[in-house]
């Protein structure tokens, strides 16, 4: 069975060196109290809930982490598991309609707004890059990100679509940011 971590849990699991490593790690990033900024954490929630409801899903190759606004707190997990693919999901102001999904290249990160992180994503990615086969950053265009607001309907629909794409292995169908 896959492994799930949440920022609400204390990471105390000792990982046996014989344990099979996850081929994909999904790291949901965001602030649950910040409206659409919660997009990444909502994707993590949906993936975790879906895996518990649908027992036939192949979960050994997928690890889901709700990283909140501090993805750097999970670098040791990434380093230990050395995934073939690390998928980062975060709200990003890309100047697109609310709910738009885009793959963001490392070169584009510095031109976009990711407002709630303790560490810039570019630094986080450069650190974990050596432990991963590939890294994909999926941006979700927010409509609102005010503290205390709820996630918008447009972002909620996109988050559901993204979770399905991840589970169905169709993440490559998400367009790249131009």
Secondary structure, 3 states (H helix, E strand, C coil): CCCEEECCCCCCCCCCCCCCCCCEEEEEECCCCCHHHHHHHHHHHHHHHHHHHCCCCCCCCEEEEEEECCHHHHHHHHHHHCCCEEEEEEECECCCCCCCEEEECHHHHHHCECCCCCCCHHHHHHHHHHHCCEEEEEEECCCCCCCCCCCCHHHHHHHHHHHHHHHCCCHHHCCECC
